Amino acid sequence: MGMLTELIQRANTSRLSSVTRTVGGYGLGGAGGSTFGQAANAYATSGWLYAIIGRITNGVARVDWQELVPTPKANTRTRSMVAGLAQRDTVKVAAQSLSQPVLKAMVASGQMQPATELSPAFKLWSNPNPFYSQHELVEVIQQHLELRGEGWIVVVRDERGVPVELWPVRPDKMTPIPSRDEFVSGYVYKNGNESIPLENDDVIFLRVPSPMDMYRGMGPVQSILYDLDADRYAAQWNRNFFTNGAEPGGIIEASEGLSDAELERLTTQWRSEHQGVNQAHRVAILEKAKWVDRQYTHTDMAFIDGRKWSRDIFLGAFGISGSMIGVSESVNRANAEAGEVMFSRWTVVPRCDRIKMAINSRLQTMFGGSTQGVITYIDPTPEDRQLRALVSTSAYKVGLVTRDEGRTELGLPPAVDGSGDEFFVPQAAGGAIEEPMQMSKALDERWAAPLRAAEREMADAWGDRLREQGEVAVDTLRDLWVDDKSLDADSIIKALLAGVQRA
């Protein structure tokens, strides 16, 4: 941490007086400290919350990252977007344009490809500091985002001003400094009684925007603090039921007053003989007093159902299914795999998007002209194997692909019996072979000619039929309405149309 100390010593301390300013009605100061403490304490004492946040943070941290660069045939638009990451005035537009769907389309079209020579920004992101791996850095940041809605990274530079280390810091120790001109003019890191100012370029700030404070974030835990308290109280009551439950429960009623010595002796005797798990439900013998029963059972409190209800509230706040934290109620293979897909698609991927945007819009700009590509993640969403199998099988059965082509789509090796180049041939009832309707690549050229011939035959047949009907109609009109047999069909039709128009 020597380099971080150097950075702190070089910082300008003149801005500390503005820390407690209020902008737009939102007070700053030490906002968020007590909230983060409550959330962190709940994380350490609630098994459900620990399981949920642990699953999310590990899911985000285990995602692989890569750097994409323009290919030699990339167009001007693609090169301009990548080059914009190094320019502060266009970085936001460039980062937003390079969303995950856009990047996937660019890779598929040959505009982008994985980098063979990594940029300094990607190398630093892959190895943030001597004590944190990338996995640990992402995990800590995501923990803070879940608990407080904020993730803070302090950037340490060498003597040339080049970023060399990335350090995560606690949200409750960081405070933004508002500015009328720049919105945020810097940050203050509070270390005990010491307040340490930091420049904008010294900090990478990630947040889930708070509706209460435009400068701070809000995590899912803030929405369930009361439910966390209720769950913790239930757990404590359950614990005390066994450790301090002096059964039988009730009131000791003395008809005659007890002296201080008698009361002390009774209290000591009761605790020694009935308090604790090992001495519960023992027979009690009372002298000069009677027992008034006010016992209620453990079942009456419905602790099991209550704690399950709390668990479901926690799961809903974070938007994940119970199967992701090992809850096996009403779970089968199909909905467990569906839950895994939904977890990756709607929980892990959006969180990776937030990190990706911050890295490209902040870390990349710190290296200026050395920016070569886009730092992005590899989509962790598992493939829907059931859908893939259905599509591959259906394509084979209608003759779109050969047997080996269908097996390749399923990740299977070629057929060992040599039938891999064959198309599917359906069997009719009785064992006869029906002519298959094959629409494979091999039949593309032969398919067009028969289709055009059939269209021509149909058109000729309809033309002959309509011509015959027209001749019959004309002859009928001549016989009924006119005496002049020299009129042709065109003249009669024109006359009829003229009459229709006049009518």
NORZI-V560669 format. One line per field, one symbol per residue. psi: psi as a letter, one per 30 degrees, with the letter a starting at -180 (. if undefined). A space follows every 50 residues. Layout:
# NORZI-V560669
psi: ???
This chain:
# NORZI-V560669
psi: geeeeeeefflkfffffgeglkkggjkcbhkfeeeeeeeeeeeffjeeee eeeeeeeeeeffkkllkklklfgkleeeeeeeffffkefgeeeeeeehle eeeeeeeefgfllkkfjkleeeeeefielffkleeeeeeeeeeeeeefgk kkkkkklaffgkkfkkkklkeffkkkjlkfegekfalkkjjbfkkjkkle ffkjkkljkkffjffllkleeffgeeeeeeeeeeeeeeefeeegjikkka kjjkfkkkleeeeeeeeeeeefffklefgkglkkkkkgllkjkhkkleee fheeeeeeeeeeeeeeefhllfffggjgkhkaeefeeeeeeeeeefeeee eeeeeeeeeefeeeffgbffkfakkllkjgkkkjeeeeeeeeeeeefgge lleeeeeefgglllkfgggfgklkjlklkfflkljkjkhlefgeefeeee eeeeeeeeeeeeeeeeeeeeeeeeeeeeeeflfjffkleeeeeeeeeeee ee.
